[in-house]
């Protein structure tokens, strides 16, 4: 079987700055891959290229078997993404945000209703799903962001530093959700983190990036 994510000599430059300076990746389907490095190492830039949110400068990459440069639409249908900068609107309820996300992916009303029940249970949002998002704690917002990334049942999930800024209890809860997604649903997860203990707790394998 082809790799879930593959990159060869992948680079991204901004002027003279080499944010990602030629990395190779080969990530299997069904594994949790930890991408470990300090702030500014190039983790988020790598994720944005793999998710087709940022063009590559040189090299090649495929996600779910599709080239990031030539088949971005096919990739976007097959991945879920929870970035550091959340797109959650605090004035809407969690349910409204999930419904919007489902419509953006072209799901029917009945499909959205079914998937919503699944993801609400999966990420343990409970009755807070009908509260406005600006009333959520940091941990609840992270779990809603995770639920939004799962509404269309992706093959591959990208999590960019999902526990940054969370208290220990909330961090532990997110770890449990990530582990459950992988173990119960066989989901491939690309996890960026700056925390050694997080990589040790969750990842099957770890890649380390520093200075691109």
Secondary structure, DSSP 8 states (H G I E B T S, - for coil): ---SEEEEEEEEEETTEEEEEEEEEEE-TT-EEEEE--TTSSHHHHHHHHTTSS--SEEEEEETTEETTT-HHHHHTTEEEE-SS----TTSBHHHHHHHHHHHTT--HHHHHHHHHHHHHHTT-GGGGGSBGGGS-HHHHHHHHHHHHHTT--SEEEEESTTTT--HHHHHHHHHHHHHHHHHH--EEEEEES-HHHHHHH-SEEEE----
